[in-house]
Amino acid sequence: MTEATSRPPLPDHLCADPRSPHHDAAVFEHDIGIRFNDKERLDVEEYCVSERWIKVPAGKTLDRKGKPLLIKLKGKVEAFYR
């Protein structure tokens, strides 16, 4: 029960890239789950609950900096701690 109170609240917009202004290292110390259209996704790089979108890698495609190319999917987004 005390573990749930020590977790920071999940932000509305969160990104896994440490260079992003939407990255929060304190949140990533815990295991986070994303449910998109009532199915749990394990490949989410960025999400926004209020705008109802997630960004996921587009296969094995890389951008010119060697990072995965991301596509935006729109739908119902729920973030939770596992």
N, C-alpha and C positions, 0 to 999 in steps of 0.2 A: 504494500500500500504506500510506503514511503517512496518507492521508486517512481511512481506516477507523479508525485508532487515535485520531485527533483528535475523532471524533464521540462525544458523550455516549451512554451506554446508553439505550435506549428504555424509558420507564417503563411500568409495568403499566396505569396509568390516566392518560390525557392528554386535555386539553381545548384547543380552539383559542381560546376566549374568554379574553382577558388578565385579566379580573376573577375568574376561577375559581381556587380554590386548587390545582387540578390542572394549571394552565398552567405550562409550562417554556419560557421564551424561548430558551434555549440549544439545545434540540431543534429548534425551528422555524427556526433558521438553516440547516438542511439540509433537503433534499427528503425527505418521509416518504411512504410508501405504506401503505395498509391493504388487506389481503385479507380479505374476508368471505365465508364459505362457498365458498372457492376461486375467488372472482371479485374482481378489483381494483375498489375503490370510490374515487371521486374527490370525493364529497360528504360525507365523514364530518366531523362537528364535534367529537365526543368518542367515546372508546372505552375499554373495560376488557377486557384479555386474560383475566384470571383469572375474571371473572364472565361472560365470553362475550357481550358486547353492544356495540353501537355506537349512536350517536344521529345521525340525519340530518334535514335539513329536510323538512317535510311540504308539498311543493309550494311555492306562492307565499304561503302563509298566514303572517301575522305576528302576534306577540303584542302586548299593549298598549304595550310599549316600543319597538315597531318592529323587533324582532329576529325572525329566522325561528322558527317554531314547530317544535320537534324531536320526532321520534318515536323510540322505542327498538326496535331490532331485535335479536333474540337468535340466536346461531349461533356458528360457529367464527371466531375473530378472530386475525389475524396482522398484526403491525406490522413494517415493515422500512424501511431507508434505500434510496433509489433510487440 
